[in-house]
Amino acid sequence: MERTFVILKPNAVRRGLIGEILKRFEQRGIKIVGLKFLWMTKEQCEKLYEPHLGKPFYNELVEFMMGGPVVAIVLEAPRVIEMVRHIVGATDPLKAEAGTIRGEFALTVTKNLIHASDSLENAQREMSIFFTEDEIINYNLDIQEDI
C-alpha cells in the first residue's frame, strides 16, 4: 500500500465541492486514512509550497491558501500517487482531461481547487506538515478484498 497527500484549496471549500471530490476518490476504492478541516498557518503554507519559493506565483499562492479553510487528506491504495494525480488532472485546467477534478471544476492554474503530491518523497514531506503518525487511521475497506 502507498499513501499520498491531498489538500482541497479554499475555493473548493467555498464552492461546496468537498463531498464531490472525496466521493471521486472513494468510488475508485481509495481509502481515506487522514482528514482535517483547518485554516492553514503561514508556516504551513510556506512549508507546503517550499519547492516553489522564489517563483513569481509563490506569494500569491501562499496568500490564497491562507484566505479560507482547507481540507487536508491522506489517501491510501496501491499506486495511489499515480491514481490520484490521474483523477485530479493537469495543473492547468485548460489542459486537464474532461472528467478529472480540475477538468470539470477548476478555472485557473493557481486556484485550481486541489493540490496532490507528485512523488512518494513529497507525499511524506507534505503529510508531516499536517499529520502526526498517530493521526493516520489504519482500517480495512471491504472493497480492498476486490482489488
Backbone hydrogen bonds in HBPLUS format (Angstrom, degrees):
<---DONOR---> <-ACCEPTOR-->    atom                        ^
c    i                          cat <-CA-CA->   ^        H-A-AA   ^      H-
h    n   atom  resd res      DA  || num        DHA   H-A  angle D-A-AA Bond
n    s   type  num  typ     dist DA aas  dist angle  dist       angle   num
A0002-GLU N   A0077-ALA O   3.12 MM  75  5.54 154.7  2.19 117.9 125.3     1
A0077-ALA N   A0002-GLU O   3.04 MM  75  5.54 154.6  2.11 153.4 161.2     2
A0004-THR N   A0075-LEU O   2.93 MM  71  5.36 148.8  2.03 145.0 152.1     3
A0075-LEU N   A0004-THR O   2.98 MM  71  5.36 160.8  2.01 146.1 152.5     4
A0117-SER N   A0005-PHE O   3.01 MM 112  5.55 163.2  2.03 165.4 167.0     5
A0006-VAL N   A0073-ILE O   2.94 MM  67  5.10 161.6  1.98 147.9 150.6     6
A0073-ILE N   A0006-VAL O   2.79 MM  67  5.10 155.8  1.85 170.0 165.9     7
A0007-ILE N   A0115-HIS O   2.89 MM 108  5.15 153.3  1.96 141.9 148.1     8
A0115-HIS N   A0007-ILE O   2.89 MM 108  5.15 155.9  1.95 147.7 155.5     9
A0008-LEU N   A0071-VAL O   2.81 MM  63  4.99 161.0  1.84 144.9 149.4    10
A0071-VAL N   A0008-LEU O   3.18 MM  63  4.99 153.9  2.25 130.7 138.3    11
A0009-LYS N   A0113-LEU O   2.79 MM 104  5.06 157.5  1.84 132.8 138.4    12
A0012-ALA N   A0009-LYS O   2.94 MM   3  5.44 133.8  2.16 115.3 127.7    13
A0013-VAL N   A0009-LYS O   3.28 MM   4  6.68 154.3  2.35 152.4 160.0    14
A0014-ARG N   A0010-PRO O   2.86 MM   4  6.11 169.5  1.87 153.6 156.5    15
A0015-ARG N   A0011-ASN O   3.01 MM   4  5.92 144.2  2.14 134.0 142.5    16
A0017-LEU N   A0012-ALA O   2.98 MM   5  5.29 170.4  1.99 167.3 164.2    17
A0016-GLY N   A0013-VAL O   3.02 MM   3  5.26 161.5  2.05 110.8 116.1    18
A0021-ILE N   A0017-LEU O   2.97 MM   4  6.06 164.2  1.99 157.4 160.9    19
A0022-LEU N   A0018-ILE O   2.94 MM   4  6.16 172.3  1.95 160.3 162.8    20
A0023-LYS N   A0019-GLY O   2.89 MM   4  5.90 155.9  1.95 146.3 153.5    21
A0024-ARG N   A0020-GLU O   3.27 MM   4  6.51 146.5  2.39 139.0 146.1    22
A0024-ARG N   A0021-ILE O   3.15 MM   3  5.30 123.4  2.48  98.5 111.9    23
A0025-PHE N   A0022-LEU O   3.15 MM   3  5.36 122.5  2.50 100.7 114.2    24
A0026-GLU N   A0022-LEU O   2.98 MM   4  6.28 170.7  1.99 159.1 161.6    25
A0027-GLN N   A0023-LYS O   2.81 MM   4  5.90 158.6  1.85 153.1 158.5    26
A0028-ARG N   A0025-PHE O   3.11 MM   3  5.38 139.8  2.28 103.4 114.6    27
A0030-ILE N   A0025-PHE O   3.16 MM   5  5.39 157.1  2.21 151.2 145.1    28
A0029-GLY N   A0026-GLU O   2.94 MM   3  5.14 159.6  1.98 109.3 115.6    29
A0031-LYS N   A0076-GLU O   2.95 MM  45  5.08 160.1  1.99 160.3 154.1    30
A0076-GLU N   A0031-LYS O   2.78 MM  45  5.08 148.3  1.88 146.4 155.8    31
A0033-VAL N   A0074-VAL O   2.89 MM  41  5.56 161.7  1.93 151.4 156.6    32
A0137-ILE N   A0033-VAL O   2.79 MM 104  4.94 169.1  1.80 149.9 150.1    33
A0034-GLY N   A0074-VAL O   3.29 MM  40  4.58 135.8  2.49 136.1 128.5    34
A0074-VAL N   A0034-GLY O   2.87 MM  40  4.58 157.6  1.92 126.4 127.4    35
A0036-LYS N   A0072-ALA O   2.87 MM  36  5.12 150.6  1.96 150.5 155.6    36
A0072-ALA N   A0036-LYS O   2.80 MM  36  5.12 148.5  1.90 149.6 157.2    37
A0038-LEU N   A0070-VAL O   2.96 MM  32  5.52 161.8  2.00 152.2 158.3    38
A0070-VAL N   A0038-LEU O   2.71 MM  32  5.52 164.3  1.73 164.9 167.1    39
A0045-CYS N   A0041-THR O   3.03 MM   4  6.33 164.3  2.05 152.7 156.6    40
A0046-GLU N   A0042-LYS O   2.86 MM   4  6.07 164.9  1.88 154.8 158.8    41
A0047-LYS N   A0043-GLU O   2.96 MM   4  6.15 155.3  2.02 147.7 154.3    42
A0048-LEU N   A0044-GLN O   2.86 MM   4  6.02 165.0  1.88 153.3 157.8    43
A0049-TYR N   A0045-CYS O   2.97 MM   4  6.10 166.5  1.99 154.5 157.6    44
A0050-GLU N   A0047-LYS O   3.38 MM   3  5.04 168.3  2.39 100.4 102.4    45
A0052-HIS N   A0049-TYR O   2.84 MM   3  5.50 155.0  1.91 122.7 130.7    46
A0053-LEU N   A0050-GLU O   3.06 MM   3  5.19 169.4  2.07 114.2 117.1    47
A0055-LYS N   A0052-HIS O   2.94 MM   3  5.59 162.4  1.97 144.4 146.3    48
A0058-TYR N   A0055-LYS O   3.10 MM   3  5.46 162.0  2.13 117.7 123.3    49
A0061-LEU N   A0057-PHE O   2.93 MM   4  6.07 157.0  1.98 158.5 165.8    50
A0062-VAL N   A0058-TYR O   2.97 MM   4  6.27 161.7  2.01 159.2 163.7    51
A0063-GLU N   A0059-ASN O   3.02 MM   4  6.21 168.5  2.03 152.3 155.3    52
A0064-PHE N   A0060-GLU O   2.90 MM   4  6.04 158.7  1.95 146.3 152.8    53
A0065-MET N   A0061-LEU O   2.93 MM   4  6.12 161.0  1.97 151.7 156.3    54
A0066-MET N   A0062-VAL O   3.17 MM   4  6.40 136.2  2.37 142.2 153.2    55
A0066-MET N   A0063-GLU O   3.24 MM   3  5.24 132.6  2.48  95.6 108.0    56
A0067-GLY N   A0064-PHE O   3.02 MM   3  5.06 158.1  2.06 106.1 112.6    57
A0083-MET N   A0079-ARG O   3.06 MM   4  6.24 165.3  2.08 154.7 159.4    58
A0084-VAL N   A0080-VAL O   2.81 MM   4  5.79 167.7  1.82 150.3 153.6    59
A0085-ARG N   A0081-ILE O   3.08 MM   4  6.21 164.7  2.11 149.1 153.5    60
A0086-HIS N   A0082-GLU O   3.09 MM   4  6.29 144.6  2.22 141.8 151.2    61
A0087-ILE N   A0083-MET O   3.01 MM   4  6.34 155.0  2.07 149.3 155.9    62
A0088-VAL N   A0084-VAL O   2.83 MM   4  6.02 155.5  1.89 155.1 162.2    63
A0089-GLY N   A0085-ARG O   3.04 MM   4  6.03 161.8  2.07 141.0 145.5    64
A0101-ILE N   A0087-ILE O   3.01 MM  14  6.44 158.9  2.05 151.9 158.2    65
A0102-ARG N   A0088-VAL O   2.96 MM  14  5.93 172.1  1.97 157.7 160.2    66
A0095-LYS N   A0092-ASP O   2.82 MM   3  5.38 151.9  1.90 119.6 128.6    67
A0096-ALA N   A0092-ASP O   3.08 MM   4  6.28 119.9  2.45 143.8 158.7    68
A0100-THR N   A0097-GLU O   3.19 MM   3  5.83 161.8  2.23 133.4 135.7    69
A0104-GLU N   A0100-THR O   2.96 MM   4  6.05 141.3  2.11 145.9 153.5    70
A0105-PHE N   A0101-ILE O   2.93 MM   4  5.93 156.9  1.98 151.4 158.2    71
A0106-ALA N   A0102-ARG O   3.10 MM   4  4.56 144.8  2.23 111.5 121.7    72
A0123-ALA N   A0119-SER O   2.87 MM   4  6.03 155.6  1.93 148.7 156.4    73
A0124-GLN N   A0120-LEU O   3.03 MM   4  6.23 162.3  2.06 149.3 152.9    74
A0125-ARG N   A0121-GLU O   3.04 MM   4  6.27 160.0  2.08 147.3 153.1    75
A0126-GLU N   A0122-ASN O   2.81 MM   4  5.89 167.4  1.82 154.3 157.8    76
A0127-MET N   A0123-ALA O   2.86 MM   4  5.93 161.9  1.89 150.7 156.1    77
A0128-SER N   A0124-GLN O   3.20 MM   4  6.25 156.2  2.26 140.5 146.3    78
A0129-ILE N   A0126-GLU O   3.15 MM   3  5.35 147.2  2.26 103.2 112.6    79
A0130-PHE N   A0127-MET O   3.05 MM   3  5.58 139.9  2.22 112.2 122.0    80
A0131-PHE N   A0127-MET O   2.75 MM   4  5.65 155.3  1.81 166.3 174.7    81
A0135-GLU N   A0132-THR O   2.94 MM   3  5.36 159.2  1.98 114.3 121.1    82
A0136-ILE N   A0133-GLU O   3.23 MM   3  5.55 165.5  2.26 110.4 114.6    83
A0144-GLN N   A0141-LEU O   3.07 MM   3  5.40 146.9  2.19 106.3 115.5    84
A0145-GLU N   A0142-ASP O   3.31 MM   3  6.08 159.6  2.35 117.5 121.9    85
A0146-ASP N   A0143-ILE O   2.80 MM   3  5.31 149.1  1.89 114.3 124.2    86
A0147-ILE N   A0144-GLN O   3.29 MM   3  5.17 158.6  2.34  98.1 104.4    87
